[in-house]
Amino acid sequence: MAGRDDLPFEPDLETDDIDDELDVHYRALRSIALDYIEEHAVPEDVVSALLVDVAIELRKVGYVLETEKPSVTGLKLELDRWRADFDGVVRSHKKEAESFLEEMRDAMADADSLERAAAERDDDTDADDEEALAAEREAEAAGQVVSRGGSGTDTVAEPEPAAPRTGIRSYPGSKTEH
């Protein structure tokens, strides 16, 4: 994020909390953009171009609302000033390129490690599930009824007697139990 010196306006010198406030807004807008990217599967480069366009549009609206007699020439000058401010922000981010890449590499490595750990846990769970499924099949082949307990344990019971000739089979706890 751009630092205090890169702001396109003079912050209130009495306000020491300007960095914290900007950081809160930055994080909120960033979160919204990232959520949108994820939800709609929009490429990051497309969203960043759209956000730049939105920023320019907001600056144009700001000029009209803040100026007593807005003019085409005045708006063009305002956009030139905005571009100079934007160029300063880009220069600031260029200076941070090396540390940014290091942080991204570390974050990606951490995410990869977490993903591998989760996959290993899933593999362990899958093996347990396969063993339980094999045991269920064996019990069913022996004519026993297998039901899953609420605690995740399996219980094997003898098959229930056939229901009356209505064709409805009753299960313990079911509404059709006779």
C-alpha positions in Angstrom: 0.0 0.0 0.0 1.2 3.5 -0.7 2.7 5.3 2.2 1.7 8.6 3.8 4.1 10.6 1.6 2.4 9.2 -1.5 -1.0 10.5 -0.7 -2.6 12.8 -3.3 -3.8 15.1 -0.6 -2.2 16.7 2.5 -3.3 14.7 5.6 -4.3 16.6 8.7 -1.0 16.9 10.5 -2.8 16.7 13.9 -4.3 13.3 13.0 -1.8 10.6 13.8 -4.4 7.9 13.0 -4.5 8.7 9.2 -2.4 5.6 8.4 -4.6 3.3 10.5 -7.7 4.7 8.9 -6.3 4.4 5.4 -5.2 0.8 6.2 -8.7 -0.1 7.3 -10.2 1.3 4.1 -7.5 -0.4 2.0 -8.1 -3.8 3.6 -11.9 -3.5 3.2 -11.8 -2.5 -0.5 -9.1 -5.2 -1.1 -11.3 -7.8 0.5 -14.3 -6.8 -1.5 -12.3 -7.0 -4.8 -10.8 -10.4 -3.9 -14.2 -11.8 -2.9 -15.6 -10.6 -6.2 -12.7 -12.2 -8.1 -13.2 -15.5 -6.4 -17.0 -15.5 -6.6 -17.1 -14.5 -10.3 -13.8 -16.1 -11.5 -12.7 -12.8 -13.1 -9.0 -12.6 -13.9 -7.0 -10.4 -11.6 -5.7 -8.2 -14.5 -9.3 -7.5 -15.7 -10.4 -6.5 -12.2 -7.3 -4.3 -11.6 -8.0 -2.5 -14.9 -11.7 -2.1 -13.9 -10.7 -0.7 -10.5 -8.4 1.9 -12.1 -11.3 2.9 -14.3 -13.6 3.2 -11.3 -10.9 5.2 -9.5 -10.8 7.7 -12.4 -14.5 7.9 -12.6 -14.7 8.6 -8.8 -12.1 11.3 -9.2 -14.1 12.9 -12.0 -17.2 12.9 -9.8 -15.2 14.3 -6.9 -14.0 17.2 -9.1 -17.5 18.1 -10.2 -18.9 17.9 -6.6 -16.0 19.8 -5.1 -15.7 22.6 -7.7 -17.9 25.6 -7.8 -17.9 26.0 -11.6 -16.6 22.7 -13.1 -15.3 22.9 -16.7 -14.0 20.6 -19.3 -10.5 22.2 -19.1 -10.6 22.1 -15.3 -11.6 18.4 -15.3 -8.7 17.6 -17.8 -6.3 19.4 -15.5 -7.7 17.5 -12.5 -7.1 14.2 -14.3 -3.5 15.3 -15.2 -2.9 16.0 -11.5 -4.5 12.6 -10.6 -2.2 10.9 -13.1 0.8 12.5 -11.6 -0.4 11.2 -8.1 -1.0 7.8 -9.6 2.4 7.7 -11.2 3.9 8.4 -7.7 2.0 5.5 -6.3 3.3 3.2 -9.1 6.9 4.4 -8.4 6.4 3.6 -4.7 5.2 0.0 -5.6 8.1 -0.4 -8.0 10.5 0.3 -5.1 8.7 -2.4 -3.0 8.8 -5.0 -5.8 11.6 -7.2 -4.3 10.1 -7.4 -0.8 6.6 -7.9 -2.4 7.8 -10.9 -4.4 9.6 -12.4 -1.4 6.4 -12.1 0.7 4.3 -13.6 -2.1 6.7 -16.5 -2.5 6.6 -17.2 1.2 2.8 -16.9 1.3 2.4 -19.3 -1.7 4.8 -21.8 -0.1 2.8 -21.6 3.1 -0.4 -22.1 1.2 1.1 -25.1 -0.7 2.3 -26.7 2.6 -1.2 -26.3 4.1 -2.8 -27.7 1.0 -0.5 -30.7 1.1 -1.2 -31.3 4.8 -5.0 -31.1 4.2 -4.6 -33.6 1.3 -2.7 -36.0 3.6 -5.5 -35.7 6.2 -8.1 -36.4 3.5 -6.1 -39.4 2.3 -6.0 -40.7 5.9 -9.8 -40.1 6.2 -10.4 -41.8 2.8 -8.5 -44.9 4.0 -10.6 -45.1 7.2 -13.8 -44.6 5.1 -12.7 -47.4 2.7 -12.1 -49.8 5.6 -15.5 -49.0 7.2 -17.2 -49.4 3.8 -15.5 -52.8 3.3 -16.7 -53.9 6.8 -20.2 -52.8 6.0 -20.2 -54.8 2.8 -19.0 -57.9 4.6 -21.7 -57.5 7.3 -24.4 -56.9 4.6 -23.2 -60.0 2.7 -23.6 -62.0 6.0 -27.2 -60.7 6.2 -26.6 -58.2 8.9 -27.9 -54.6 8.9 -25.2 -51.9 9.4 -26.1 -48.5 10.7 -23.9 -45.6 11.5 -23.9 -44.4 15.0 -24.0 -40.7 15.9 -20.5 -40.9 17.3 -19.1 -42.0 13.9 -19.0 -45.7 15.0 -20.6 -48.5 13.1 -22.9 -50.9 14.7 -23.9 -54.2 13.3 -27.4 -55.6 14.0 -29.3 -58.6 13.0 -31.7 -58.1 10.1 -35.1 -56.9 11.0 -38.1 -59.1 10.5 -40.0 -58.5 7.3 -42.7 -55.9 7.4 -46.3 -56.9 6.8 -47.3 -57.5 3.2 -47.9 -53.8 2.6 -44.4 -53.6 1.3 -43.4 -51.0 3.8 -40.3 -51.8 5.8 -39.9 -50.2 9.2 -36.7 -48.9 10.6 -36.0 -48.1 14.2 -36.9 -44.5 14.9 -38.7 -44.1 11.6 -42.2 -42.9 11.3 -43.2 -46.1 9.6 -42.2 -48.2 12.6 -45.0 -50.6 13.7 
